[in-house]
Amino acid sequence: MDSAAAAGPGSAHMAALVLARGGSKGIPLKNIKPLAGVPLIGWVLRAALDSGVFQSVWVSTDHDEIEKVAKQFGAKVHRRSSEVSQDSSTSLDAIKEFLHHHKEVDIIGNIQATSPCLHPDDLVKVAKMIQEDGFECVFSVVRRHLFRWSEIKGVNKVTTPQNLNPAKRPRRQDWDGELCENGSFYFAKKHLIEGGCLQGGKMIYYEMRAERSVDIDIDIDWPIAEQRVLRYGYFGKEPLKEVKLLVCNIDGCFTNGHIYLSEDQKEMISYDVRDAVGISLLKKRGVQVWLISERRSKTISAMKLDCEVIISVTHKLPVVEDWINKMRLSWKEVAYLGNEESDVDCLKKAGMSGVPADACATAQKAASYICKSNGGRGAIREFAEHIFLLMEKVNSQERELNELKN
């Protein structure tokens, strides 16, 4: 859905703005570090674009690589000045500069790149609150059940409770908890920002579900966040389905793309045993694996990988679609691992799509998962593990639905 069309003609221009400075001190280039196979900033950009409530979606950055990733995900880029790109610069400074250059914007939805479990439905509800319900500022909070105590400063001091009576400690189920900002987003009308604040006027909070309230600030959070985003993150408009078939490009995915010739002109290629194990694990879990190549090679045919191997395929999409139809599958039940422009059409259609770390830029843009491993160096095994994790997400969703029905 086109965001501008969704907002309607003549309505206030609401822009999503993600601030992504290149000089992060905690984690270098944190904003584009892969999280569960997707650059961190990609998670929130996907949610913002798919919400359909913004007339424009922007990334404000001072870094070329961040600009490249932002454009790959469909966002516009505002190149922020060095004056608002310092360690001491505030978010408000960067937003005010953006508004100075984009006077058509009436409402800013400042979305934090470090909140990868943000969903479009959250943004749709917030847009209504600020566009239709008359609020000037809406910000995200999460409910926490934490008992707070005063900090001790000095010798022989004692701590005191700040939000409880220790003699009558409430049970969690008997206490509503407290609402705390989670930093996921801050929406504000232009006049508030120009007046020097992100929060003011007629304010209201938006309470996010706890499982979606993920904020990455320090490196130790990363593996925890990956597990959370795999379970609770937003993966696109279409619901995930169980994978029944993996199609993988041989050249540059199963192999590293190198061809070796002996003195008698015999061709040799190499592959990683980890990838062969990945294929075996997929097959054990009921996922069929088909390997495909544009090349005509006796070497490939002789590899004996215990899966279908199709060679001399110039146009992959019609061939793969023919397989899917014969197997009575939908594209949502297909995973595809590719690395070249010839794989792009299949990558865009597949329910789960991945590329090795060294895939071409066009293929990376089309894929939903970018492996940490290069082609021929464990990418298939890594993608197989990703498929298993997402299939567990599908299974957990089905269990939750069944529990609700019962």
Stockholm file with secondary structure:
# STOCKHOLM 1.0

chainA/1-406         MDSAAAAGPGSAHMAALVLARGGSKGIPLKNIKPLAGVPLIGWVLRAALDSGVFQSVWVSTDHDEIEKVAKQFGAKVHRRSSEVSQDSSTSLDAIKEFLHHHKEVDIIGNIQATSPCLHPDDLVKVAKMIQEDGFECVFSVVRRHLFRWSEIKGVNKVTTPQNLNPAKRPRRQDWDGELCENGSFYFAKKHLIEGGCLQGGKMIYYEMRAERSVDIDIDIDWPIAEQRVLRYGYFGKEPLKEVKLLVCNIDGCFTNGHIYLSEDQKEMISYDVRDAVGISLLKKRGVQVWLISERRSKTISAMKLDCEVIISVTHKLPVVEDWINKMRLSWKEVAYLGNEESDVDCLKKAGMSGVPADACATAQKAASYICKSNGGRGAIREFAEHIFLLMEKVNSQERELNELKN
#=GR chainA/1-406 SS CCHHHHHCTTSCCEEEEEECCSCCSSSTTGGGSEETTEEHHHHHHHHHHHHCCCSEEEEEESCHHHHHHHHHTTCEEEECCGGGSSTTCCHHHHHHHHHHHCTTCCEEEEECTTCTTCCHHHHHHHHHHHHTSCCSEEEEEEEECCCCBCCCCSTTCCCCBSSCCGGGCCCGGGCCCEEEEEEEEEEEEHHHHHTTCSSCSSEEEEECCGGGCCCCCSTTHHHHHHHHHHHHSCCCSSCCCCCCEEEEEIIIIIBCSCCEECTTCCEECCBCHHHHHHHHHHHHTTCEEEEECSSCCHHHHTSCCSSEEECCCSCHHHHHHHHHHHHTCCGGGEEEECCSGGGHHHHHHSSEEEECTTSCHHHHHHCSEECSSCTTTTHHHHHHHHHHHHHHHHHHHHHHHHHHHC
#=GC SS_cons         CCHHHHHCTTSCCEEEEEECCSCCSSSTTGGGSEETTEEHHHHHHHHHHHHCCCSEEEEEESCHHHHHHHHHTTCEEEECCGGGSSTTCCHHHHHHHHHHHCTTCCEEEEECTTCTTCCHHHHHHHHHHHHTSCCSEEEEEEEECCCCBCCCCSTTCCCCBSSCCGGGCCCGGGCCCEEEEEEEEEEEEHHHHHTTCSSCSSEEEEECCGGGCCCCCSTTHHHHHHHHHHHHSCCCSSCCCCCCEEEEEIIIIIBCSCCEECTTCCEECCBCHHHHHHHHHHHHTTCEEEEECSSCCHHHHTSCCSSEEECCCSCHHHHHHHHHHHHTCCGGGEEEECCSGGGHHHHHHSSEEEECTTSCHHHHHHCSEECSSCTTTTHHHHHHHHHHHHHHHHHHHHHHHHHHHC
//
